[in-house]
Amino acid sequence: MSSLKTLFALSLAMMLGTAIADEAPTSWDGLVEVKARKMDTVFLLPGADFRGYTKVMIDPTEVAFRKDWLKEMNRQSTGVSRRLTQEDAAKIMEAARSNFDDIFKDAFQKSGYAVVTAPGPDVLRVATGVLNLYINAPDVLSTGTTRAYTANAGEATLVIEARDSATGALIGRVIDRRETRDSGQAQIANRVTNTADFRVLFKDWANITIKGLDELKAHSPVPLDLKPNQKL
């Protein structure tokens, strides 16, 4: 399904321009916004039936920093040795991508869903994005002994698109912005603590996603006359 990545990229661009600015429409690409309990925004296709999906096909997650994050971090740096490079940013993005993918796949498997690599009538295709990623105190190698302190590691916005893998039909979209856990006081921040805190956030997202899918199965099929902000 070669067009999936392009369609998802277009959705991400629209989300960055509208949904993150708290101006998400009540209908989007034929989907209708429903009342969400655990996520900020949930859109569903009227008439969609989630009951038949016992397997998931998970695309590699897309990761993107908040606009100008790298410039902002370097403006705040105390010396040349602490400046972030594009290579540093690329390594952080890859770490976020691999951690999210591992956690997401593991959570589905532990919940009884087979994770597959080919489409089928019982396979839900899931595309994910970790966007507007903002790390408050990124850890970079420097020539001096320096320490960074922060109360939380940062924040990100999750976007999920669910499609019927056999037909490519878009049947659901989720958007949720969250910060990592707050320690309540400034603590040392480094690569280890940042990774641990974001992994906790990713696990929360994965668990909420799977519980949400189970609830959608219980309430399927989605009403054909679905109204904006309707509770299922």
KEKE-3310 file (N, C-alpha, C; in steps of 0.2 Angstrom, whole numbers, plus 5000, padded with zeros to 4 digits):
npx = (5004:5007:5003:5000:5010:5011:4998:4998:5008:5002:4991:4998:5004:4993:4988:4998:4996:4983:4976:4985:4985:4974:4962:4956:4945:4928:4925:4934:4943:4932:4930:4922:4922:4922:4916:4929:4938:4950:4960:4965:4958:4947:4944:4932:4926:4910:4900:4910:4917:4925:4926:4931:4945:4959:4972:4987:4995:5009:5015:5032:5035:5033:5043:5045:5053:5047:5044:5058:5065:5078:5086:5082:5086:5100:5102:5100:5111:5126:5139:5150:5153:5142:5133:5120:5120:5114:5116:5116:5102:5097:5100:5093:5080:5080:5081:5070:5060:5064:5062:5048:5042:5046:5039:5026:5023:5026:5016:5004:5006:5006:4993:4986:4985:4990:5005:5008:5015:5009:4995:4977:4961:4957:4966:4972:4978:4990:4996:5008:5013:5025:5025:5030:5039:5048:5061:5067:5080:5091:5104:5120:5137:5151:5165:5168:5163:5147:5130:5113:5097:5080:5062:5053:5055:5050:5039:5027:5017:5005:5000:4988:4984:4971:4968:4959:4968:4966:4959:4963:4956:4953:4949:4949:4956:4968:4973:4984:4991:5004:5014:5029:5031:5030:5042:5041:5051:5066:5077:5092:5095:5098:5104:5099:5089:5080:5077:5071:5060:5052:5049:5040:5030:5027:5023:5011:5003:5002:4995:4983:4979:4977:4967:4957:4954:4949:4937:4931:4928:4919:4908:4906:4896:4901:4890:4880:4874:4883:4886:4894:4905:4898:4894:4900)
npy = (4994:5008:5021:5024:5029:5042:5048:5047:5056:5068:5069:5071:5084:5092:5090:5097:5109:5112:5104:5103:5116:5117:5117:5107:5100:5095:5085:5075:5069:5061:5055:5056:5066:5059:5058:5058:5048:5045:5050:5065:5068:5060:5052:5044:5032:5033:5018:5009:4994:4986:4973:4962:4962:4954:4954:4965:4976:4985:5000:5007:5020:5038:5051:5068:5083:5097:5112:5122:5117:5112:5124:5132:5125:5126:5140:5141:5135:5134:5134:5131:5118:5111:5112:5106:5095:5092:5078:5074:5077:5068:5055:5056:5056:5043:5035:5038:5033:5019:5015:5018:5010:4997:4996:4998:4987:4976:4978:4976:4962:4956:4959:4950:4951:4947:4952:4956:4956:4957:4962:4958:4951:4951:4960:4974:4989:5000:5016:5026:5042:5051:5067:5084:5083:5087:5089:5094:5094:5089:5077:5079:5075:5083:5093:5097:5095:5095:5097:5095:5100:5096:5097:5088:5077:5081:5083:5077:5074:5062:5054:5043:5033:5022:5009:4998:4984:4977:4984:4997:5007:5021:5021:5026:5039:5046:5058:5065:5074:5075:5077:5071:5062:5071:5076:5084:5092:5099:5089:5079:5078:5067:5056:5043:5045:5053:5044:5034:5041:5045:5032:5028:5036:5032:5019:5021:5027:5016:5007:5013:5014:5001:4997:5006:5001:4989:4993:4999:4988:4982:4991:4991:4989:5005:5018:5022:5035:5044:5057:5073:5073:5063:5051:5035)
npz = (5000:4994:4995:5008:5017:5011:5013:5026:5030:5025:5033:5045:5043:5042:5054:5062:5058:5062:5072:5083:5087:5094:5086:5079:5067:5067:5059:5048:5034:5031:5043:5059:5074:5090:5107:5118:5130:5136:5127:5119:5107:5096:5081:5071:5058:5052:5054:5054:5058:5071:5076:5069:5069:5073:5072:5070:5060:5060:5056:5054:5066:5064:5067:5074:5078:5088:5079:5076:5087:5089:5086:5097:5108:5106:5107:5120:5125:5135:5130:5116:5116:5121:5111:5101:5087:5070:5068:5082:5084:5075:5080:5093:5088:5081:5092:5099:5090:5089:5102:5104:5094:5099:5111:5108:5099:5108:5118:5111:5107:5120:5124:5117:5103:5087:5079:5063:5046:5034:5025:5028:5029:5043:5049:5056:5051:5057:5059:5066:5074:5082:5087:5087:5096:5111:5120:5136:5142:5133:5132:5128:5122:5130:5132:5145:5162:5165:5171:5169:5174:5177:5179:5172:5158:5145:5131:5120:5105:5101:5086:5079:5065:5060:5049:5038:5033:5021:5012:5013:5018:5028:5045:5058:5068:5080:5091:5103:5116:5127:5142:5149:5165:5180:5191:5202:5207:5202:5194:5190:5173:5160:5146:5150:5160:5152:5142:5150:5155:5144:5139:5148:5146:5132:5135:5142:5132:5123:5131:5133:5120:5116:5125:5121:5108:5111:5118:5107:5099:5107:5106:5092:5077:5073:5074:5059:5058:5065:5075:5078:5092:5098:5111:5112)
capx = (5000:5012:5000:4999:5015:5010:4992:4999:5012:4998:4988:5003:5005:4986:4987:5002:4993:4976:4974:4989:4983:4967:4957:4954:4938:4924:4925:4941:4944:4926:4929:4918:4925:4918:4918:4935:4939:4957:4964:4962:4954:4947:4939:4930:4922:4903:4898:4916:4916:4932:4926:4935:4952:4963:4979:4989:5001:5011:5021:5037:5033:5036:5045:5047:5053:5044:5047:5064:5067:5086:5088:5080:5091:5107:5102:5100:5117:5131:5145:5150:5154:5136:5128:5117:5121:5109:5118:5113:5095:5095:5101:5087:5074:5080:5080:5062:5057:5065:5058:5041:5040:5047:5034:5019:5022:5026:5010:4999:5007:5005:4986:4983:4985:4996:5008:5010:5018:5006:4988:4973:4954:4957:4972:4971:4985:4991:5002:5009:5018:5027:5026:5031:5044:5052:5065:5069:5087:5094:5110:5125:5144:5154:5172:5168:5158:5141:5124:5106:5092:5073:5057:5051:5059:5048:5032:5026:5010:5004:4994:4987:4979:4970:4965:4958:4974:4965:4956:4967:4951:4954:4943:4950:4962:4968:4978:4984:4997:5006:5020:5032:5029:5033:5045:5039:5056:5072:5082:5097:5093:5103:5101:5096:5083:5076:5074:5066:5053:5048:5047:5034:5024:5025:5019:5004:5000:5001:4990:4977:4977:4974:4960:4952:4953:4945:4931:4928:4926:4913:4903:4905:4898:4900:4883:4881:4872:4887:4886:4900:4906:4894:4897:4898)
capy = (5000:5013:5028:5025:5034:5049:5050:5049:5062:5074:5070:5075:5091:5095:5091:5102:5116:5114:5100:5105:5122:5116:5119:5101:5100:5089:5079:5075:5064:5056:5053:5061:5066:5057:5060:5054:5048:5044:5053:5072:5069:5053:5052:5037:5032:5030:5012:5005:4988:4984:4967:4956:4963:4950:4955:4971:4977:4991:5004:5011:5027:5044:5056:5074:5088:5103:5117:5126:5114:5112:5131:5134:5122:5129:5147:5141:5132:5138:5134:5128:5110:5109:5113:5100:5095:5088:5071:5073:5076:5062:5050:5056:5054:5036:5032:5038:5029:5012:5014:5018:5004:4991:4996:4997:4980:4972:4979:4972:4955:4954:4959:4944:4953:4945:4957:4953:4960:4957:4963:4952:4953:4952:4964:4981:4992:5005:5020:5031:5047:5055:5073:5090:5080:5092:5087:5100:5095:5084:5075:5079:5074:5089:5092:5099:5092:5099:5094:5098:5099:5098:5093:5083:5076:5085:5082:5075:5073:5056:5053:5036:5031:5015:5007:4991:4983:4974:4989:5004:5012:5025:5020:5030:5043:5048:5064:5066:5078:5073:5078:5065:5062:5077:5074:5089:5096:5099:5083:5078:5075:5064:5052:5038:5048:5055:5038:5031:5045:5044:5025:5027:5040:5028:5013:5024:5028:5010:5003:5017:5013:4994:4997:5009:4996:4984:4996:5000:4981:4981:4996:4990:4994:5012:5021:5026:5042:5046:5064:5075:5073:5058:5046:5028)
capz = (5000:4994:4996:5015:5020:5009:5016:5034:5030:5024:5040:5050:5041:5043:5062:5064:5056:5065:5078:5089:5089:5097:5081:5075:5064:5070:5054:5045:5029:5031:5050:5063:5080:5095:5113:5120:5138:5138:5122:5118:5101:5092:5075:5068:5052:5053:5051:5054:5063:5073:5079:5066:5069:5078:5071:5069:5055:5063:5052:5058:5068:5061:5073:5072:5084:5088:5075:5079:5094:5089:5087:5103:5112:5105:5109:5127:5127:5138:5127:5110:5117:5122:5106:5097:5080:5066:5070:5088:5084:5072:5085:5097:5084:5080:5099:5101:5085:5091:5109:5103:5090:5103:5116:5105:5097:5114:5121:5107:5108:5127:5124:5113:5096:5083:5075:5057:5042:5028:5026:5028:5031:5050:5051:5057:5049:5062:5057:5072:5074:5089:5084:5091:5102:5114:5126:5139:5143:5129:5134:5123:5125:5130:5134:5152:5166:5165:5172:5167:5179:5175:5183:5168:5152:5140:5129:5113:5103:5097:5081:5076:5060:5059:5042:5036:5029:5015:5007:5014:5021:5034:5049:5064:5069:5087:5093:5110:5118:5134:5145:5153:5172:5183:5197:5207:5208:5197:5195:5185:5167:5155:5141:5153:5163:5147:5139:5155:5156:5138:5138:5153:5142:5127:5138:5144:5126:5120:5135:5132:5113:5116:5129:5117:5103:5114:5119:5100:5097:5111:5103:5085:5073:5074:5071:5053:5059:5070:5076:5081:5099:5101:5115:5109)
cpx = (5004:5010:4999:5003:5013:5004:4993:5003:5007:4993:4992:5003:4998:4986:4992:5000:4986:4975:4978:4988:4976:4961:4955:4947:4935:4923:4931:4942:4938:4925:4925:4921:4920:4920:4923:4936:4946:4962:4961:4957:4954:4942:4938:4926:4915:4902:4904:4915:4923:4932:4930:4942:4955:4970:4981:4995:5003:5017:5026:5034:5036:5037:5047:5047:5048:5048:5052:5066:5075:5089:5087:5085:5098:5107:5103:5107:5122:5138:5145:5150:5147:5131:5126:5118:5115:5110:5115:5106:5093:5095:5095:5081:5074:5079:5073:5058:5058:5061:5051:5039:5040:5041:5027:5018:5022:5019:5004:5000:5005:4997:4983:4983:4991:4999:5011:5013:5015:4998:4983:4966:4953:4963:4970:4978:4985:4997:5002:5014:5019:5029:5027:5035:5048:5055:5068:5076:5090:5102:5115:5132:5147:5161:5173:5163:5152:5135:5118:5101:5085:5068:5053:5055:5057:5041:5032:5018:5010:4999:4994:4982:4978:4966:4964:4964:4972:4963:4960:4962:4953:4948:4944:4956:4962:4974:4978:4991:4998:5013:5022:5030:5033:5036:5043:5045:5062:5076:5087:5094:5098:5100:5097:5089:5078:5073:5069:5059:5049:5046:5040:5028:5022:5021:5012:5000:4998:4995:4983:4974:4974:4967:4955:4950:4948:4938:4927:4925:4919:4907:4902:4898:4897:4894:4884:4879:4876:4887:4892:4900:4900:4897:4895:4896)
cpy = (5006:5020:5029:5030:5041:5052:5051:5055:5068:5075:5073:5082:5095:5096:5096:5109:5118:5110:5102:5112:5123:5118:5113:5102:5094:5084:5080:5069:5059:5054:5058:5060:5064:5059:5055:5054:5048:5048:5060:5072:5062:5054:5045:5037:5029:5023:5007:5000:4985:4977:4961:4957:4959:4951:4962:4971:4984:4994:5007:5018:5032:5048:5062:5079:5093:5108:5121:5123:5115:5119:5134:5131:5125:5136:5147:5138:5136:5138:5130:5120:5107:5110:5107:5101:5091:5080:5069:5072:5070:5056:5050:5054:5046:5032:5032:5033:5021:5010:5013:5011:4997:4990:4995:4990:4975:4972:4976:4965:4953:4955:4954:4946:4950:4951:4954:4958:4961:4958:4957:4955:4954:4956:4971:4985:4999:5009:5025:5036:5050:5062:5079:5088:5086:5089:5093:5100:5089:5083:5075:5078:5081:5088:5094:5094:5096:5094:5098:5096:5101:5094:5087:5083:5080:5083:5080:5074:5067:5056:5046:5036:5024:5014:5000:4989:4980:4979:4996:5009:5015:5024:5024:5034:5046:5053:5065:5069:5077:5075:5072:5067:5068:5075:5078:5094:5095:5093:5083:5075:5073:5059:5046:5040:5050:5049:5035:5034:5045:5037:5025:5031:5035:5022:5015:5024:5021:5006:5007:5015:5006:4994:5001:5005:4991:4987:4997:4993:4980:4985:4995:4987:5001:5015:5024:5033:5045:5054:5067:5075:5068:5053:5039:5024)
cpz = (5000:4995:5004:5018:5018:5012:5023:5034:5029:5030:5045:5049:5043:5051:5065:5063:5060:5072:5084:5091:5092:5092:5076:5073:5068:5065:5050:5040:5030:5038:5054:5070:5085:5102:5116:5127:5140:5133:5121:5112:5097:5087:5073:5062:5054:5050:5052:5060:5064:5076:5076:5066:5075:5078:5069:5064:5057:5059:5057:5060:5065:5067:5070:5078:5083:5083:5079:5086:5094:5089:5094:5108:5112:5107:5117:5130:5130:5135:5120:5111:5119:5117:5102:5090:5077:5068:5077:5088:5080:5076:5090:5094:5083:5087:5101:5096:5088:5097:5108:5100:5095:5108:5113:5103:5103:5117:5117:5108:5115:5128:5120:5105:5092:5079:5069:5052:5035:5029:5025:5030:5039:5053:5050:5056:5053:5060:5063:5070:5081:5086:5089:5097:5104:5120:5129:5140:5139:5132:5128:5126:5124:5133:5142:5156:5168:5167:5171:5172:5176:5179:5179:5161:5146:5138:5122:5111:5099:5092:5079:5071:5059:5052:5042:5031:5022:5010:5008:5017:5028:5039:5056:5064:5077:5087:5100:5112:5125:5136:5148:5160:5175:5190:5203:5209:5203:5199:5189:5179:5162:5150:5145:5156:5158:5144:5143:5155:5150:5137:5143:5149:5136:5129:5139:5137:5123:5124:5133:5125:5113:5120:5125:5111:5105:5115:5112:5098:5101:5109:5096:5083:5075:5071:5064:5053:5064:5070:5079:5088:5102:5105:5113:5115)
residu = (MET:SER:SER:LEU:LYS:THR:LEU:PHE:ALA:LEU:SER:LEU:ALA:MET:MET:LEU:GLY:THR:ALA:ILE:ALA:ASP:GLU:ALA:PRO:THR:SER:TRP:ASP:GLY:LEU:VAL:GLU:VAL:LYS:ALA:ARG:LYS:MET:ASP:THR:VAL:PHE:LEU:LEU:PRO:GLY:ALA:ASP:PHE:ARG:GLY:TYR:THR:LYS:VAL:MET:ILE:ASP:PRO:THR:GLU:VAL:ALA:PHE:ARG:LYS:ASP:TRP:LEU:LYS:GLU:MET:ASN:ARG:GLN:SER:THR:GLY:VAL:SER:ARG:ARG:LEU:THR:GLN:GLU:ASP:ALA:ALA:LYS:ILE:MET:GLU:ALA:ALA:ARG:SER:ASN:PHE:ASP:ASP:ILE:PHE:LYS:ASP:ALA:PHE:GLN:LYS:SER:GLY:TYR:ALA:VAL:VAL:THR:ALA:PRO:GLY:PRO:ASP:VAL:LEU:ARG:VAL:ALA:THR:GLY:VAL:LEU:ASN:LEU:TYR:ILE:ASN:ALA:PRO:ASP:VAL:LEU:SER:THR:GLY:THR:THR:ARG:ALA:TYR:THR:ALA:ASN:ALA:GLY:GLU:ALA:THR:LEU:VAL:ILE:GLU:ALA:ARG:ASP:SER:ALA:THR:GLY:ALA:LEU:ILE:GLY:ARG:VAL:ILE:ASP:ARG:ARG:GLU:THR:ARG:ASP:SER:GLY:GLN:ALA:GLN:ILE:ALA:ASN:ARG:VAL:THR:ASN:THR:ALA:ASP:PHE:ARG:VAL:LEU:PHE:LYS:ASP:TRP:ALA:ASN:ILE:THR:ILE:LYS:GLY:LEU:ASP:GLU:LEU:LYS:ALA:HIS:SER:PRO:VAL:PRO:LEU:ASP:LEU:LYS:PRO:ASN:GLN:LYS:LEU)
# end
